[in-house]
């Protein structure tokens, strides 16, 4: 992750509704001790997620595989961009061991983009899911996947493992995609969602608000995602990691997030998670829904 110093920290002041309490609770402390003792790696911790204490307390954790250097340079993301190191073939077993040690009830797996690899990292993705299934058969799984550069064979390799939920974030609205996700394509992301749906798996996507979108943009994105077969939608406030990243154009009030949740449900999403502190994995265990309820 990018190191944030006083010189790079954003200068804005967060509104009161973005302030969070320090994590507490016996289950959080237990997981905290396990993470420290076994030097386990979670994106919850390295990403400084504001919901870490709450999620760990409920037995949910998110792991990032395939290293921490991304081949893409999205303007919103704090993950370092560059040339990744080689693939660690032992990673699937190590992640599975971590999940077991932590007693994770619902596990979210995500990764950097590995456009440098012929398989886009999909082989490690599949091996990781299968390893967790073997060592922790009672744990439900969500895979938060990249677009694999529209290599559908690589995508299918992950979908074949049948995670309970498969997530791919469009991240922002169509109008802003080119400036926010420089190497990604809005239509390609919709195609990923469509193919997840065609596999008869729960399809999930997320959008960050506060990047300069308007209400019509959001409604358009909702309609596009629903048309592609998206079941679950998450909406959260974008926060600028450093001054080098895309600036926060607006802090969205909690009442507006509540309004968008209502609209999303009326439009047809089966589940909508919407709030300033919502991240893609927030309340992820609740997103394990019946596809054809």
Buried (B, 14 or more C-beta within 10 A) or exposed (E): BBEBEEEBEBEEEBEEBBEBEEBEBEEBBBBBEBBEEEEBBBBBBEBEBBBBBBBBBBBBBBBBBBBBBBBBBBBBBBBBBEEBEEBEEEBBBBBBBBBBBBBBBBBBBBBBBBBEBEBBBBBBBBBBBBBBBEBBEEBBBBBBBBBBBBBEEBBBBBBEBEBBBBBBBBBBBBBBBEBBBEBBBBEBBBBBBBBBBEBEBBBBBBBBBBBBBEEEBBBBBBEBBBEBBBBBBBBBBBBBBBEEBBBBBBBBEBEBBEBBBEBBBEBEBBBBBBBBBBBBBBBBBEBBBEBEE
